[in-house]
Amino acid sequence: MNKFPAIIITVLLSLGVTTACSLVLPWQIATAITAGDLALTNETGKSSSEHIVGEITGTNCQWIRLLQNEKVCMTNIEYESYLLAMDCEEYEWNFFGIPSCKNDKLIGKYIK
């Protein structure tokens, strides 16, 4: 499955959120917050809002899962089941925290 459209949609939605912040905050502050959020996402795989909601709910939350028709917030057991259902030999995560099979190697399945 091509994940490129999902990434484009996420980036476009993020721009809308950043623009909304700049209506309330000066652009310098909104830009600094966005830069901090990008650095946090690069370091941890989650944005500040995902960390906050995850701490409040006690679950693993990622907004990108909305685009995959998955639950946004999952318990550790639900997240483990989510990963195991992918049936990968080895996993990797992209910048947005989306897991996939590393080198498209699946366990017990044929790839053409």
Buried (B, 14 or more C-beta within 10 A) or exposed (E): EEBEEBBEEBEEBBEEBBEEBBEEEEEEEBBEBBEEBEEBBEEEBBBEEBBEBBEEEEBBBBBBBBBBEEBBBBEEEBBEEBEEEEEBEEEEEEEBBBBBBEEEEEEEEEEE
